[in-house]
Amino acid sequence: MTLKAFHRTTIGEARSIVEDGWTDAEWDLGLQDAKTGEELSLTGVWLASRPLGEEDGLGGDALLEVLLDVHEDELKSFELEGYLWNARFWMTSADFLNAHGKTRIFNVDPRSSWGFNAITDSDDGPEDRSGR
């Protein structure tokens, strides 16, 4: 069974992931320990069942699609149930994704320039780097 998931990031990071594979990162998702109330940070790679964007609190010019060759039950232990009300959300290890997933750049925000500049709030178009 093949499951589809998504991850949003920068164009440079997306290219690196596609070329070299996933690496674990530390994420502060605003979660707190139920007993102590301390903030938790998680290590791994987040994935969602639908494309997430700025309206979900996640920026990035590139959207990656990950096709996982696993049964849905294998993802159950990675799922953060209830984290998103309208999508499933997982925090998995890079090793798991590299072993079971195929990743491709699914979409790049068209407001990003060919020079991989970050998106700004301005709609002025690409920055002129010619020095004129």
Backbone bond lengths (Angstrom), bond angles and torsions (degrees), N, CA, C in turn:
res aa  C-N    CA-C-N  psi(-1)  N-CA   C-N-CA  omega(-1)  CA-C   N-CA-C  phi
1 M - - - 1.452 - - 1.530 108.29 -
2 T 1.316 116.94 137.06 1.458 121.52 178.43 1.522 109.50 -110.89
3 L 1.325 115.98 126.47 1.455 121.91 177.07 1.519 109.03 -107.67
4 K 1.329 115.93 143.85 1.454 121.88 179.56 1.522 109.25 -106.27
5 A 1.347 115.76 134.01 1.463 121.70 177.09 1.521 108.26 -139.49
6 F 1.340 116.16 168.09 1.460 121.30 -175.64 1.527 110.79 -133.45
7 H 1.331 114.47 153.85 1.467 122.45 177.27 1.530 107.28 -146.22
8 R 1.334 116.98 131.54 1.465 121.48 178.93 1.522 109.34 -104.58
9 T 1.344 116.22 139.70 1.459 121.73 -179.07 1.528 109.64 -160.31
10 T 1.308 116.94 -172.22 1.464 121.05 176.55 1.530 109.70 -77.67
11 I 1.312 116.67 162.27 1.459 120.34 178.73 1.525 110.59 -63.56
12 G 1.314 117.02 -44.02 1.461 120.38 179.94 1.514 112.27 -60.81
13 E 1.329 116.44 -44.13 1.463 120.73 179.05 1.532 110.54 -66.93
14 A 1.327 117.24 -38.62 1.467 120.86 178.43 1.529 110.44 -61.27
15 R 1.313 116.56 -43.87 1.470 119.75 178.81 1.517 110.82 -63.14
16 S 1.313 116.79 -40.77 1.457 121.29 179.03 1.532 111.33 -63.48
17 I 1.328 117.00 -42.22 1.465 121.40 179.43 1.523 110.49 -63.27
18 V 1.328 117.17 -45.30 1.458 120.89 -178.68 1.535 110.22 -64.91
19 E 1.325 117.11 -39.02 1.466 120.78 -177.39 1.523 113.12 -79.38
20 D 1.342 117.99 -41.74 1.460 121.40 -169.82 1.523 114.76 -114.77
21 G 1.311 118.32 -10.34 1.456 121.70 -178.27 1.518 111.90 98.23
22 W 1.319 115.00 173.78 1.452 123.53 -176.40 1.521 110.99 -80.05
23 T 1.319 116.40 150.14 1.464 122.75 169.90 1.528 107.47 -130.41
24 D 1.319 115.44 147.55 1.463 120.02 178.99 1.522 110.36 -70.86
25 A 1.314 115.94 146.82 1.467 122.95 176.18 1.524 108.01 -135.90
26 E 1.307 115.69 161.45 1.465 120.41 176.64 1.518 108.48 -94.97
27 W 1.339 116.19 132.44 1.456 122.48 -175.52 1.518 110.32 -123.52
28 D 1.317 115.77 132.13 1.458 121.92 172.30 1.526 106.27 -102.59
29 L 1.312 116.74 104.33 1.463 121.76 -175.24 1.519 112.63 -101.36
30 G 1.328 116.75 12.13 1.452 119.76 179.69 1.521 113.00 75.27
31 L 1.311 117.64 22.15 1.460 121.97 -179.90 1.523 109.84 -92.64
32 Q 1.328 115.60 151.29 1.462 121.03 178.72 1.519 109.65 -126.87
33 D 1.323 115.18 146.23 1.453 121.59 174.82 1.527 108.63 -64.42
34 A 1.308 117.64 129.65 1.468 121.90 -176.03 1.521 112.52 -64.81
35 K 1.317 117.97 -29.70 1.466 121.07 -178.08 1.519 112.55 -87.94
36 T 1.333 116.58 -45.37 1.465 120.01 -172.86 1.525 113.32 -97.41
37 G 1.318 117.39 -22.21 1.460 120.88 -176.23 1.513 113.20 80.24
38 E 1.332 117.53 -0.57 1.463 121.15 179.48 1.522 110.51 -70.95
39 E 1.345 115.45 147.05 1.457 119.78 177.02 1.515 109.73 -68.40
40 L 1.324 114.82 141.13 1.455 121.28 179.27 1.512 110.14 -108.21
41 S 1.303 116.65 141.27 1.450 120.28 167.06 1.515 106.90 -119.18
42 L 1.307 115.55 143.11 1.460 121.77 -176.60 1.517 109.30 -112.21
43 T 1.311 116.11 147.45 1.459 121.72 178.80 1.518 108.75 -111.07
44 G 1.318 115.97 132.25 1.456 121.46 178.95 1.515 110.31 148.55
45 V 1.307 115.26 -148.68 1.465 123.74 179.38 1.520 107.43 -129.62
46 W 1.336 116.52 129.10 1.461 118.45 178.18 1.524 109.76 -88.81
47 L 1.306 115.17 146.56 1.466 123.41 174.87 1.517 107.98 -137.48
48 A 1.320 115.92 151.45 1.464 121.10 177.29 1.521 109.56 -132.48
49 S 1.316 115.59 156.06 1.462 121.22 -178.41 1.527 112.95 -77.90
50 R 1.331 116.50 -8.03 1.469 120.33 175.62 1.525 107.51 -142.14
51 P 1.328 117.63 160.45 1.466 119.42 177.33 1.527 110.67 -62.89
52 L 1.319 115.70 127.86 1.461 121.27 176.30 1.522 108.39 -103.62
53 G 1.340 116.58 154.37 1.454 120.89 -178.84 1.501 111.93 -145.99
54 E 1.326 115.14 -161.30 1.461 121.02 -177.27 1.519 112.32 -58.69
55 E 1.320 117.49 -35.17 1.470 120.40 179.67 1.535 111.43 -65.53
56 D 1.339 115.80 -16.97 1.462 121.15 177.16 1.536 111.55 -100.15
57 G 1.321 115.96 4.23 1.458 120.34 179.69 1.516 114.57 88.57
58 L 1.331 117.00 13.78 1.458 120.89 -179.10 1.517 110.39 -123.04
59 G 1.305 116.46 122.24 1.455 121.22 178.00 1.519 110.64 -97.46
60 G 1.294 115.11 173.85 1.461 121.66 178.17 1.503 110.07 135.98
61 D 1.324 115.88 141.40 1.456 122.11 -176.31 1.522 113.02 -83.43
62 A 1.344 117.07 -18.32 1.464 120.34 -173.03 1.524 110.79 -118.74
63 L 1.313 114.40 141.26 1.450 121.70 176.00 1.523 108.04 -114.10
64 L 1.333 115.72 122.96 1.454 121.12 177.43 1.516 110.12 -97.63
65 E 1.316 116.01 140.80 1.451 122.20 172.25 1.528 106.89 -106.43
66 V 1.322 116.26 131.48 1.459 121.90 179.93 1.520 108.05 -118.94
67 L 1.312 116.21 120.64 1.458 121.52 174.78 1.517 107.04 -99.90
68 L 1.325 115.70 116.28 1.462 122.32 -176.91 1.515 110.26 -102.14
69 D 1.311 115.96 123.67 1.457 121.85 178.73 1.520 109.02 -91.27
70 V 1.339 115.15 67.41 1.465 122.48 -178.71 1.531 108.36 -142.52
71 H 1.296 114.90 160.87 1.462 119.97 172.88 1.529 107.76 -80.30
72 E 1.300 117.05 148.07 1.464 122.24 -177.96 1.529 112.89 -53.65
73 D 1.319 117.39 -33.44 1.467 121.48 179.15 1.527 112.68 -61.63
74 E 1.350 117.06 -29.30 1.459 120.87 -179.95 1.529 112.32 -68.81
75 L 1.312 117.29 -21.49 1.464 121.41 178.44 1.521 113.02 -89.70
76 K 1.311 117.09 -13.62 1.466 121.42 -174.21 1.530 112.08 -54.57
77 S 1.330 117.97 -42.05 1.471 120.25 -177.41 1.530 112.40 -70.27
78 F 1.327 118.15 -16.50 1.465 122.41 179.50 1.528 112.72 -93.71
79 E 1.337 117.46 -10.16 1.464 121.09 -172.51 1.530 112.04 -77.47
80 L 1.329 115.13 136.38 1.465 122.36 172.12 1.529 105.62 -99.64
81 E 1.312 115.98 86.20 1.463 121.02 -175.88 1.523 110.89 -63.42
82 G 1.326 115.68 133.24 1.452 121.50 177.56 1.516 114.64 82.53
83 Y 1.327 118.41 -0.36 1.466 119.92 179.72 1.529 110.39 -66.65
84 L 1.313 117.13 -41.14 1.462 122.85 174.48 1.522 108.13 -116.61
85 W 1.306 116.76 136.54 1.459 119.66 -178.31 1.521 112.39 -78.54
86 N 1.346 117.13 -21.58 1.465 119.44 -173.75 1.527 113.33 -122.50
87 A 1.324 116.55 19.19 1.463 120.41 178.31 1.522 109.22 -162.71
88 R 1.309 115.19 161.84 1.463 120.00 172.94 1.529 107.69 -90.04
89 F 1.324 115.78 148.84 1.471 121.26 -175.71 1.524 107.97 -137.37
90 W 1.331 115.49 130.76 1.452 121.07 -179.52 1.528 110.43 -125.58
91 M 1.317 116.15 149.41 1.457 122.96 170.25 1.524 105.55 -122.84
92 T 1.316 116.01 104.81 1.458 121.34 -175.51 1.523 110.36 -116.23
93 S 1.296 116.81 174.93 1.466 120.19 179.11 1.524 110.01 -90.84
94 A 1.324 115.16 152.10 1.458 120.57 176.78 1.528 110.18 -61.47
95 D 1.327 117.22 -38.75 1.464 120.47 179.39 1.529 111.14 -59.48
96 F 1.331 116.95 -42.17 1.461 121.43 178.78 1.530 110.17 -61.88
97 L 1.336 117.18 -46.33 1.471 120.86 -179.59 1.512 111.88 -65.26
98 N 1.319 116.76 -42.57 1.461 120.06 179.98 1.529 111.58 -64.17
99 A 1.331 116.92 -33.04 1.464 121.04 -179.23 1.526 113.13 -80.37
100 H 1.348 117.87 -32.66 1.464 120.53 -170.80 1.528 114.90 -119.04
101 G 1.325 118.15 -3.16 1.456 119.43 -173.60 1.521 114.23 -118.43
102 K 1.308 114.67 154.41 1.465 123.04 170.21 1.514 105.73 -118.63
103 T 1.324 116.11 125.93 1.464 121.26 -173.58 1.523 110.15 -116.35
104 R 1.324 115.01 138.50 1.470 120.19 174.25 1.517 108.90 -141.52
105 I 1.319 115.39 156.09 1.461 120.30 174.28 1.520 106.07 -77.05
106 F 1.310 115.40 114.93 1.460 122.61 -174.55 1.522 111.35 -86.25
107 N 1.343 115.72 -38.92 1.458 120.08 -175.00 1.519 109.02 -158.94
108 V 1.327 115.86 145.96 1.458 122.57 173.45 1.516 106.83 -126.28
109 D 1.321 115.85 133.87 1.465 120.15 -179.88 1.528 109.22 -58.06
110 P 1.333 117.94 124.65 1.463 120.94 -176.78 1.527 113.76 -65.40
111 R 1.326 117.96 -14.82 1.462 119.60 177.49 1.523 111.75 -77.37
112 S 1.328 117.37 -9.49 1.460 121.69 178.08 1.519 108.22 -78.85
113 S 1.295 116.90 140.78 1.460 120.35 -178.11 1.518 110.40 -84.17
114 W 1.315 114.56 168.65 1.462 120.28 177.36 1.519 110.98 -63.07
115 G 1.320 117.36 -19.21 1.458 122.10 -179.76 1.510 112.75 -86.60
116 F 1.336 118.90 7.90 1.455 125.17 178.20 1.523 112.01 62.83
117 N 1.339 117.02 35.18 1.464 120.48 173.84 1.514 109.18 -71.53
118 A 1.303 115.19 149.65 1.459 119.52 176.44 1.515 110.07 -68.16
119 I 1.315 116.04 154.57 1.453 121.58 176.50 1.521 108.24 -72.27
120 T 1.322 115.47 137.53 1.456 119.81 174.14 1.514 107.82 -117.12
121 D 1.327 116.16 170.89 1.461 119.80 179.15 1.511 111.84 -73.27
122 S 1.306 117.20 -14.36 1.458 120.87 -177.46 1.524 110.17 -80.59
123 D 1.305 116.91 145.14 1.456 122.28 175.64 1.520 110.84 -104.14
124 D 1.317 116.86 29.08 1.458 121.44 -176.62 1.522 112.94 -74.68
125 G 1.285 118.65 -9.87 1.453 121.98 -178.32 1.508 110.63 92.62
126 P 1.353 116.25 -174.62 1.454 120.23 -177.10 1.528 111.50 -64.03
127 E 1.302 114.54 146.65 1.454 121.24 178.88 1.519 109.52 -69.89
128 D 1.335 118.04 138.33 1.450 123.16 177.68 1.526 107.61 -81.71
129 R 1.328 116.53 114.20 1.451 121.86 -178.79 1.524 111.88 -103.46
130 S 1.299 118.23 13.12 1.459 121.05 -176.66 1.508 113.03 -77.74
131 G 1.317 118.34 -11.89 1.458 121.47 -178.75 1.510 113.62 85.01
132 R 1.332 117.68 3.87 1.465 120.95 179.03 1.506 111.62 -87.26
